[in-house]
Amino acid sequence: MVTKDWNPNQKTLSELLKKGETFPDAKALCVAMHAELHDIVKNDTPSIYQELLNGLSPECVAFRPTNHFSSIAWDIWHVTRIEDAISNILIADAEQVFDKEWMERIRVKISDTGNAFGEDDVDALDRTIDAKELLLYRKAVGKKTQKTLRDITEADRKRKPTQGQLARILKEKVLTKEKDSIWLLDFWGNKTVAGLLTMPITRHQMVHINDCFKIKRIYQKKMPN
């Protein structure tokens, strides 16, 4: 559910990131936009993502509509694994939130982003995933990314990922060697920190959360209370 302010804000963010003198404003806007994509701030007005969570059952999370590639489970897994890796490996050069404990809690056997998934893979994910733990993982990633965003300095703006950071993407199995997955290594590797803040930290996530709203509406029509 893209709000009327989202696309103008996305354009403004891109413009502010182009100049060092406007970087503080860019960072503040990025922090606010990122918070809209998570359940991490308690305000009188719910965030976009909090609106998605309202009335969202585990059954809806694991529902894949007919003739639709993804489920909410896959979309949330996909954007959160990417955010975790981009924020913590390529931007902060820190440890990811995801580890063996989270793998067991979420009940998955993979650590990659799911880019090379087919519909059968999505269905298999939906059958096993623990929706509650998936959403808790997303909250943990969001909280850590907020700190990363606040810690970025203007000097980081034009910095690109190092070869060591990109090697970690493969070593920690964020991507697979399948062509629909591995291409992201070059895509991310050619971006500056400023570029990563727009894609995937903000715009990419909004695309998939918008898809989640569509799936939720389909589910609610199919399974009325």
SVG drawing of the C-alpha trace seen along z (x, -y; Angstrom):
<svg xmlns="http://www.w3.org/2000/svg" viewBox="-17 -22 55 50">
<polyline fill="none" stroke="black" stroke-width="0.4" points="0.0,0.0 2.1,-2.9 1.1,-6.1 0.7,-9.4 4.0,-10.6 6.1,-7.6 7.2,-8.1 7.8,-11.9 9.9,-11.0 11.8,-8.4 12.7,-11.0 13.6,-13.5 15.9,-11.0 17.7,-10.3 18.3,-14.0 19.5,-14.7 21.9,-11.8 23.7,-13.4 25.4,-16.1 27.4,-16.1 25.8,-19.2 22.4,-17.7 23.4,-14.3 22.2,-15.0 18.7,-15.6 19.0,-12.5 19.9,-10.4 17.0,-11.7 14.6,-11.1 16.0,-7.6 15.6,-6.7 12.0,-7.9 11.2,-6.0 12.8,-2.8 10.8,-3.0 7.6,-3.0 8.7,0.4 9.0,2.0 7.2,2.5 9.8,0.7 8.2,-2.7 5.1,-3.2 3.2,-6.3 -0.4,-7.4 -0.4,-6.8 0.7,-3.2 3.5,-2.7 2.8,-1.2 4.1,2.1 2.2,2.0 -1.0,1.5 0.0,4.7 0.3,6.6 -3.1,5.5 -5.3,8.6 -2.6,10.6 -2.9,14.3 -0.3,17.0 -2.6,18.6 -2.6,15.4 1.2,15.2 1.6,18.7 -1.1,18.2 0.0,18.1 -2.8,17.0 -3.5,19.0 -1.4,17.7 0.7,15.6 4.4,16.3 4.8,15.3 3.3,15.5 3.6,12.9 6.0,15.3 8.3,15.3 8.1,11.5 8.9,10.8 11.7,13.4 13.1,12.0 13.3,8.3 14.4,9.0 17.3,11.3 18.4,8.7 18.1,5.9 20.1,7.9 22.9,8.6 23.1,5.2 22.9,3.2 25.2,5.4 27.7,6.8 27.9,4.2 27.2,1.0 28.2,1.5 30.7,4.4 29.1,6.1 27.5,9.4 24.2,10.3 21.2,10.7 20.5,14.1 22.3,17.1 21.7,20.8 19.4,19.9 17.2,17.8 17.2,20.5 15.9,23.0 13.3,20.5 11.9,19.6 12.1,23.2 13.9,22.8 16.8,24.7 18.1,21.9 19.9,18.6 19.7,17.1 17.3,14.4 15.1,16.7 15.8,14.9 16.1,18.2 13.0,19.7 10.2,21.3 6.6,21.6 7.3,25.1 10.0,23.6 7.7,20.9 5.1,23.6 7.7,25.6 8.7,22.5 5.1,21.7 4.5,25.2 7.3,25.1 7.9,21.4 7.0,20.1 5.2,16.9 5.5,15.5 9.3,16.0 9.7,14.6 8.0,11.4 10.2,11.2 13.3,11.7 12.2,8.8 11.7,6.6 15.2,7.5 16.7,6.6 14.8,3.4 16.0,2.2 19.6,3.0 19.3,1.2 18.0,-1.9 21.2,-2.1 23.3,-1.5 21.5,-4.3 22.0,-6.7 25.7,-5.9 26.4,-6.5 28.5,-9.6 28.8,-11.8 32.2,-10.2 30.4,-6.9 28.2,-8.3 30.3,-7.4 31.9,-4.3 31.4,-1.0 31.5,2.5 35.0,4.1 35.9,7.4 36.0,8.8 32.5,7.7 31.3,9.2 33.1,12.4 31.1,12.6 27.9,12.4 28.8,15.8 30.5,17.3 27.5,16.6 25.2,18.0 23.1,14.8 23.1,15.7 23.3,19.0 25.3,19.6 22.1,19.8 21.9,17.1 18.7,15.6 20.6,15.1 24.3,14.5 23.7,11.5 23.0,9.5 26.6,9.7 27.7,7.4 24.5,5.3 25.2,4.6 29.0,4.4 28.6,1.5 26.5,-0.6 27.7,-3.2 26.3,-3.4 24.0,-6.1 22.8,-3.8 22.2,-1.0 20.1,-3.3 17.7,-3.9 17.9,-0.3 17.3,2.0 17.0,0.4 13.9,-1.7 12.4,-1.3 12.9,2.5 11.3,3.2 8.3,1.0 7.7,2.9 7.4,6.2 5.4,4.8 3.0,3.4 2.7,6.9 2.0,8.2 -1.0,5.9 -2.4,7.3 -2.0,10.9 -3.7,10.0 -6.7,8.5 -6.9,11.6 -6.8,13.9 -9.5,11.8 -11.8,12.1 -11.2,15.8 -11.4,16.5 -14.0,13.9 -14.5,13.9"/>
</svg>
